[in-house]
Amino acid sequence: MTGALNVGLLLFLPYRAMETRVFDGLAAAGFDDFTPAQARVFQRIASTGSRLTELAAQAGITKQSAGFLVDQLERAGYVERVPDPADGRARLVRIAERGARSVEASRRVVAEVEAEWTAHLGEQRMRQLRDILTDLREITDPWR
């Protein structure tokens, strides 16, 4: 097929559309100091907290870059560093109260976008899309 888009691009375009909507929604909710680079680290923070080295590995960036982004997130009140209960010498990055509020704001936007996509595709095709992408995640996401 001449001119057919590759699957990677077909996956990226809706992702980018959702990301744009989420950032617009976050800004409207008062979280206008959040960048996509920060989000790529922030979204990988485990519910119990994560070590900086884990965040760097999962985001595919250096520990120094992850540290820089976490420093920014900490100054803005989205995360906090706390002692790791499993290792007193280590610290965990944990989502702070402001970060939790931003997560809730982003979830509302994601739900809106998914509802629009479901209205466009229909319930069955949206469910199939989710199932297919979940299956694909098994071989594409080492951090699942």
TARAZI-V46795 format. One record per backbone hydrogen bond with DSSP energy under -1.0 kcal/mol. CO is the residue of the C=O (numbers start at 0). NH is the residue of the N-H. Records with the same first field share a line. If there is no record, write none. Layout:
CO: NH ; NH
This chain:
0: 3
5: 9
6: 10
7: 11
8: 12
10: 14
11: 15
12: 16
13: 17
14: 18
15: 19
16: 20
17: 21
18: 22
19: 23
20: 24
21: 25
22: 26
23: 27
24: 28
25: 30
26: 29
34: 38
35: 39
37: 41
38: 42
40: 43
41: 44
45: 48
49: 92
50: 54
51: 55
52: 56
53: 57
54: 58
55: 60
61: 65
62: 66
63: 67
64: 68
65: 69
66: 70
67: 71
68: 72
69: 73
70: 74
71: 75
72: 77
73: 76
77: 95
79: 93
81: 91
83: 86
86: 89
89: 83
91: 81
92: 49
93: 79
95: 99
96: 100
97: 101
98: 102
99: 103
100: 104
101: 105
102: 106
103: 107
104: 108
105: 109
106: 110
107: 111
108: 112
109: 113
110: 114
111: 115
112: 116
113: 117
114: 118
115: 119
116: 120
117: 121
121: 125
122: 126
123: 127
124: 128
125: 129
126: 130
127: 131
128: 132
129: 133
130: 134
131: 135
132: 136
134: 137
135: 138
136: 140
140: 143
